[in-house]
């Protein structure tokens, strides 16, 4: 733990103390190239946040309606694979010139899907309007949106020599998250956006990582912290439910066994891609993944009955699922209730191929409590305002307990439930939060209201 605190201290304090000179903005940056002011200030903020940090591979993507996405890669260590992605979705006054945005939020994705795949999936799917994406929604309303690609999302499926992933756990992602936050805040400061701290939103596994980071940040002096508020989206780091704890212990044991056998990487992302591709290109064909079902049925089951794809006794919470779905009298899936079906298949195809088993084990360790780990040491020291945003068919109410362990006196709870309690299996789900047709009304507007109030 002491080593982690030192890394955070270096990353966070340097970003605030560095004198990053403002740079002139380009009035007409070409599509595909990030504006010079962003490139220059990001490189300076990167170097200030961490001595080995290098920024490159800058791009700008117009998202319509005066919104653009700037992306770059940050090298955050000496190793070839020690690279994270950093994204910014912002309203522009002119192409390449961000409009002033007083408030900012930083998004941390969960398992399998990186920033674009998780939060901007509508842009990649012809089935829905591009604007039906949370970062665009917030940017249109004056919020400066930032986010991370954790280092493992950038690995190709055929990456060799995966032994180093044995050490890529929750502490690694929390460290990288701290560097990303420092760079984002440094760029905002240098380009006249002010010195306000950022809200930090974590979804799913990303919410666990965000809580670990926030706990570590409490060990710094207040003036050296980067965050002003936390949004925990459909996730938890602790539980008082015996069934949920037992499931976490079972998953922990399974992943530790894989690590002991030298299997350092999970490949569930490749399964997701195959599910989406088969459902899209050959919906009526026999599924090679789930014998007895068609490819479409299997793709629908992955969304609406996600828990059946997990080993018995290992579902995150009872009847956990990504999307609310519909079923016939025989229990066979017939469609999706809240999310466009074609959008779901496109979402699946955006998954990253590899994820460290160490990260998966680390996420379950504080829930299981079989061993002492540092990730939950400072939950009670977290005193920033907190919003818990849950989906009734995802983690939902099971995520509330973690918020009771925080030191914050400003905690807002919003769990969206659209049916009767006994119909949890049909409820709006974990991914619906970002893909549902009514997500802007059900989830995003309450999030924006909370941001504006804090």
N, C-alpha and C positions, 0 to 999 in steps of 0.2 A: 504493500500500500504506500509506503514511503516513497518508493521510486515513482509511482503513478502521480503522487502529489507534486513531486519535483517537475515532472514533465508538464503537468498542467500549469504549474506556476510559471515556467519558462514561456509556454505558449501564450498564456493569457496576459501576463504582465508586459511582455515585450510588445504585443500588439498595441497596447494602450500608451506605452511610453515612447514608441517610435515616432519620429517626425516624418510623416509621409507627405511629401509636397504635392499639392493639387496639380493636376495636368489639364490642359485644354481639351475640350470635347470636340469630337468630329461631328460636323453637321450632317453629313451624308455618308455614314459608314456603309460599305457594300454588304449585301446579304451574304452571309457565310463568313464574314470577318468581323470580329468583335471590335468595337470602337477603341481608338488608341488610348483614350483616358482610362478605360477599363483595364486594358492590358497593362499599362504602366503602373497604375495604382495597385492592381492585384499582385504584380510581381514584387512591388515594394512591401505591401502588407504581408505577403507570404514570407519574405525574407525576415521581416520584423517579428513574425509570429513564431518562427522556428528556424534555427540557423541553417538547417539542411533543406529547407523548403524551396522548391523551384516551381514556377508556374509556366505552363505552355499549353499548346493545342487549344487556342482560343477560337470560339465561333460565336456568331450572332445568328439567331433564327427569328424571323418575323412571325408572330403568331396571330396577326390580324387585329384590327381595332385599336391600333396604336400600342400594342403590347409586343415585347420582344423577350427572347430568352438568350442570355449570355452564358456560355459554358466554358470551362477550362479544366485542365488537369493540374493537380498539385502533387509534386513529388515530396513526400513527407518523411523520407529516410534515405539511407544509402543503398538499400536493396532495389533491384530492378522492379520488383512488384509492389514496392511501398508507394503506391500512387492512389489518390482519391480523386473523385470528380467533384466539382463545385459548380452550382447553377444559380443563376439569378433571373427571375421573371419580373419584369418591371414595365410600367407605363412610360412611354417616351414622349418628350415634347417635340422631338424630331428624330428621324432615324439615327440611332447611335447616341442620342442625348436623353438620358433618363430624366423624367420629371421628378421634382422634389417629392419625397415620400417621408413623412415624419415617422411613421411607424413601420416596423419591419418584423418579419417572422422567418425562422429558419426551420426547414422541414427535414426530419430524419425518417427514412423509409424503413420497412421491416424486412422480413425474409423474402428472398427470391427476386423481388422487383426493385430496381434502382429508382432514382428520382424520376426520370422521364416515364419509365414504365409504370410506376406506381401512381404518380400525381398528374402526369400529362398524357395518360393513355388515350384520351379523346382525340388528341392531335394525330395519333398514329392510326386511329380507327375511322374509316370512311362511313361507319354506321351511325355516328353521332356528330353533332356540331363540334368543331374544335374548341369553342368557348366553354364547353361543358367540362371544365377541368378546374380544380380548386385553385392552383396558382394564378390562372388567368382571371378567375372570378375575383380573387383578392386584389390582384394588380389593377384591374379595372376600377376598383374602388379605393385606390390610393395606397395600398399596402405594398411595400418592397419585399418580395418573396425570394428567399434563398433556400438552398438545399444541398444535400451531399449525396454522392455515390460512395458507399463504403468500398474499401479497396477490393474486397472479394468479388464485387459485382463486375469488375473490369477484367476478370480472368476469362480466357476462352475455354471452351469445353475440352479442348485437347491440351490444356496447359500441362507441361511435364513437371516432374519433381515437386509434388505437392506436400512434401514433408513439412515445409515451413508453416503450412496452415494449422499444424498442431498447436502453434502458439498464437494464432489469430483468434482471440476470444473477445469477451465483452470489454475488457480493459483496453484492447487495441482499438476497437471501434469508438469507445468513449474518448480516447486520446485523439483519434483522428477527427472526431466531432468537435473537440475543443479547438483544434487548429482551423477547421473550416469556419467556425464561429468567429475566431479571431480575425481571419482574413476578411470575412464579410463585413465585420464591424470596422476594420481598418479601411476598406474601400469606401464605405459609406462616409466615414469621417473625412477622408481625403478629398472626396468629391462634393463636399458641402451638404451632405444629408444629415449632419448633426452627430452628436455623440451619444444618442440614446442607446440603451442596451436593447437586445433583441428578445422577442418571445421565441421560445423553443418548442416546436411541435414534434412529437414522436408518435408514430403509428406502429402498433404491433411490436415486433422485436425492437424497432427503433424507439419506441416509448420506454422499453426497458433500458436501452443504452442511454437515452436522454436522462432517465432518473439516476443512473450510475454517474453520468457526467455531472449532473446538478449536485449530487451529493459531494463529489470531489471538489466542486467549485466552492462549496460552503467553507472549505478549509483555507480559502484565500481571503485577504482583506476585502471588504465590500467594494472598494474602488477598483479592484482588479478583476471583478467578475463581469461576465459578458451578458448574462441573461436577466430579464426583468419579469418574466412570467413563463409558465410551463403549461402546455396542452398535452395531456395524456390521452391518446386516441385508442380506445378498445384494447387495453392491455393491462397487465398487472405484473408486479415483481414479488408480491407476497400474497398469501391467502390464509384464511381461517376456515376453509372448507376442506374437510378430510378427504373427500373424493377427488377434488382438484389437486390437493397436495400429493395424494398417492399416484395420480397420473403423471405429475411432474417427476416424482421419484422414479417411475418406470421409464420415462423418456431419458432421464439423466443416466440411469444404469445402462440403457441401450446405447447411448452415444459414448459413454465412457468405454464400453466394451468395444465399440468400433474403433475408437482412438487407440486402445490397447492393442488392437489387431493391425494397426498401421493405416486404417482408413480415415484419413484426415478431412475428406471433403464429402459433403452430401450432394447428391445430384438430382434432388427433387425438381429443380428448375428445368432440367431437361425433360422430365416427365410432364411438367406443365406445358412446355412448348409443344410436345408431341400431342397432348390432349387437345390443345387449341387448333393445331394444324389439321389433325385428322377430322375433328368436328366441322371444321370450315371447308375442307376440300372433299371429304367423302362422308357426309353425315349419316348416310344410310348403310354404310359398310360395317361389317362385323369388327368390333373393337379388338385389337390385339392386346390391349391393356386390361380390359374387363370382359372376359369371355361370357357370351350370352347377351351382351348389350351391343347396341350400335355405337358408332363413334359419337353421334350426337348425344345419345343417352349418357354415355360416359362423361362427355364434356359437361353436360348439365349436372350430373351427380357430383363432379368435382367441385362445382360451385354451390349447389343447393344441399348436398349431403356430404360435406367435406369430411366429417368425422368418420365415415366408413372407409376412407383411404388411410386412416391411421390404425396401427395395431390395436387390438382390444385393450381397453384400459389406459390408452395413451392420449385420448382426445383432450385438447387444452382445457375445455370446459364441456359439460354435457351438451350434446347435439350441436356442437360448434360448426358453423358453416360460413362460407364466404358470401353467399347470395341467397336471398329469399327465392324459393321456387314453388312450382306447382307439380302435383302428382296425380296420377289416375287412381282408380279404385284398387288396382293391383300394387300400388306403391311405386309404379314406374314414373320417372320424371317426364314431364310434358312441356316445361318451359320455365321462364324466369318471371318473377313478379315485378321487380323494381328496376332491373338493369336490362338494357337491350342485349339480346342474346348474341348477336354478331360482335358487339362491343366486348362481351365477355371473352369470346374466343381470341379476339385481337389482344386483349389484356393478357391472357394466358401466354400468348406467343412472345410477350415482351420479357419473360423471366430470364434471369441470369443463370448460367449453367452450373455454377459451383458455389458452395457456401461452406464455411468451416464447421466441422462437427464440434470443435472446441467452443465456438460461439453458441451453438444450440445447447450444449451441456451447461455452459455458464449461465444461460438464461433460465434454466430450470433449477440450478443449484440453490439460489436464495428462496425459491418457492418450496422446494423439497425440505430444506433445512437439515439434511442428513450430515452435512459437513459445514464448517465455518468458512465462509467466503467473504471478501471485502466489499462486494457490490452493494450490500444493503447497510453498510456501516453508518452512513450519514443521512439516511432518509429523514430522520427527525430533525435534522439541521436545515432542511430545505424549507425556506420561509417565503419564497416568492409566491404571488398569486397563482392558483392552479385551476385549470378547467379540465374536468374529465368528460370526454365525449365518447359514448358507447353506443353500440348497436345491439338491439334486443336478441338477435340470433347469432351474434358474434361472442365476444367476451361479455359485453353488456354489464349487468349488475355485479358480475364476479370481479370487475376491476375496481369497484368502489373501495374495498377494504384497504388497498394500498394507500389511497388518499388519506385514510384516517391515521396513518403512521407518519405523515409528513408534519413538519412544524408550522406550515402555513395556516393562518387564520382566515384566509380568503380562498375558499374552495367552492367552486361551482360544479354541480353534477348535472349532466344531461345525458340520459339514456333514452334513445328513441325506441319505443315499442309500439307497434301498429296493430297488434292482435291480442288475443286473450293469453294470459300467462301459460296456459296448458298447450298453446299452439306455438311454443318456442321453435320447434323444428321448421316452421314456415315463416318465421320472423325475418325482418330485414337484417342483412348480414354484415360481416366484417369488411368486405370489399365494397358492398353497396354504399358505404360512407363516401366513396369517391366516384362511383360509377352510376349510381341510381339516377333515374330521370328526375326524381324529386330531391336529390341530394342537396341542391342549393337551398331549398326551403327547409329541409329537415335538419341538415348538419352545418352547412356553410354559413348561412345567415346568423345562426346563434354563435358560431365561431367568430365571425366578423364583429358582431355586437360586443362580444367579450374583449376582442382586441381593442376596439374603440373605447371601451370603458376602462382599459388598463394601459 
